Amino acid sequence: MNPAWLVAYFFGAVFLTNAVPHFVSGVMGRPFQTPFAKPPGEGLSSSRVNFFWGFANLVAGWALVARVGAFDPRSAWHVAAFGAGVLAIGAFSATHFGRFNGGNAPERP
């Protein structure tokens, strides 16, 4: 077990998870928040910007998971580091983007 690999797998998972909403919004032709909007992370960016931002996140995530070390899906340490990255950015994104998209206060029937 190499601790540097675990850090790479954690951040690879962060990039891969972050790619999902941006890439999907982009290919669906919908605006979504990006670091390039005004204000950063709060304003909306075009679908084209989101597509390219999502793609850049995919490439970065792939590089960190597939090209650093030797990711082994049977290794509990590797999967735990990857899972922690998914959980960390997923919880942050749900809370942050929920403020702007109505996800933090669901309507009651």
N, C-alpha and C positions, 0 to 999 in steps of 0.2 A: 504494500500500500504506500503510495507516494502522496503526501499531503498537498503538493502543488497540483497534482492531477485532480484531487477532490475539489480544490478551489476552481479549477478550470471547468469541471463538470457542473458545479453549482452555477457559475456564471453562464455557461453554455445553456443550461436549462432556463435561466433568466432571459437570455436573448431569444431562445426558441419560443418560450411562452409569450413574450412580448411581441413576437412576430405575428401571432395569430390575429388579434383584433385589427392590427394595421393592414396586414395583407388582405384579410377578408373584406374589410371596409373598402380598401382600394379596388379589389376586383369586382365588388358590388357597385362601385361608382358612388360611394357615400363618403362625405367628409367625416373626419374624426380628429381628435386631439393628437398633436405630435409636439415634440420639442421645438419645431420650427414655426409653430403658430404664434400669434400675438394675443395675449401673453403666452409664453411657452408652457406647454402641457395643459393649457386651459382653453385657448381658442381653437377653432377648427382649421384643419389643413385640408387641401383638396384630396380627392380620391387618388390622383396621380402621385402626390407626395406620400400618401399613406402606402400605396403599393410599393414604391421604392424604399421607404423606411422599413416596411415589413420584410422586403427581400433582403435588405442589408442586415437586419436582425437574424434572418434565416442563415445567411452566410456566416455571420459571426458565431452563432450558436453551433452550426455544423463544425466550424473550425475548432472550437473549444472542446466539443464532445468527441468528434471523430478523428481529429488530427493531433490532439494532445494526449500523450500516453496511449493506453490501450483500454478504452472503455469496455468493461465486461458486464453485461446485464445480469450475470449470475453472481456478481460480487455485491454483497450487502452494502459495503462502503460506497461503491460507485453509485448504486441505485439510491442510497440514502442522500448522498450529496446532490444528485440530480433532482430527486424528489423535494428536497429542501429548497432548491432554487425555484422549482415550479410553485411550491406553496408560498414562498416569500413574495415573488412578483405577482402571483395570482391574487393573494389577499390584498396587496397594495393596490393593484389595478382595479379590483372590484370596488374598493372603497373610494379611490381617487376618481375614476371615471364614472362611478355611480352618482357622484355629486352633480355631474353635468348631464347625465342621461337618464335620471329618474330611478336608478337602481337601488338607492339607499333607503327609499321610503316607498315601499310597494303600496299600491292602493288596497284598501280593505273592501271586501264585498258588502 
